Amino acid sequence: MNRIVRIGGRSLAVEWTRVGDRVTFRVDGEGRQDISILEIEPGVYSVLLGSRSFEARVSALDGGYFVDIRGRHIHVQVIDPRESAFGSRAGEGEGRISVKAPMPGRVVRLLVNAGEEVCAGQGLIVVEAMKMQNELRSPKAGRVISMDVREAQAVGAGQVLAVVE
């Protein structure tokens, strides 16, 4: 799988393959790193990089992820270069915002219903992808206008799952 990964202000071309819980990464065509990733609870992962071990807490938000590792809070975006545009999203916090699936997967749990008031960062939907559960959170405080999926439904990358106003 080939993606562009933005960490902070830095963009990297990343290619990865997955077999079981082992993931192999190639960054910008330079060398390989074998990384073993295992989900130990929803949104919490045990990561083995060589002989080093890390715990990573991942929160999915529209437009990216927040990853907490060893007290560092890192904003990460994973971009499919096949998508036509991923430029500026001015005014993202205003009006209706669609919460989209970051990758293909299956809806495991709906945490809220249409019509409910939510806080910024509140969990909306749990999607399982590549044997990992990702909690998708509200990008802003507001009301859930629509919940466009149901539990056990398969979803595609970029599919609108819910809308918050």
Phi, psi and omega in degrees: 000130180250130180214162170258129181246125177254122177238112188063232179263005185259133178249134180231140172275122184234135174240133177219152175232152183229131173226111185063232179263007180262130179239132177248128182248144169233123184252124178048036178072005181260131171034179179233152173228126176273126181230131176257125182237129180225126178283123181260341170194164184307122177081001180237128186233143171263124184242125175250120178238103187063236179263003181263143181241139180225152168251129180240130175253124186242128175240124180270134174229156177305123179094002178161199182223156168246129182240126177254118178226122176050046177080358178262134179254111188244130175270127182232134173242136175245119187242130175276115183297346179283342178288143188295319183213140176221029185286207184300145179233061182303143178073022185300331183274001183250151176070204181277138178234129178273134173262120187245154176291127180287340180199167178297146180183203181223135178290123181265320186205139171261125184265343178219169178242160175302139179097344181282146173278139180228157175264158175300131179087356179288140180295137179247312189214144173250124180242132177262128178219131180051045178065018177239137178265130181240124177271119178269130188248160180291131180286349182198167174284143180165206181241139177285111181284317179211148173242105192267012179223170176230163179300144180075003179281137173283140180230152178259160178302131178083357179291136177289125181257324181204161177231131180244136179238000000 
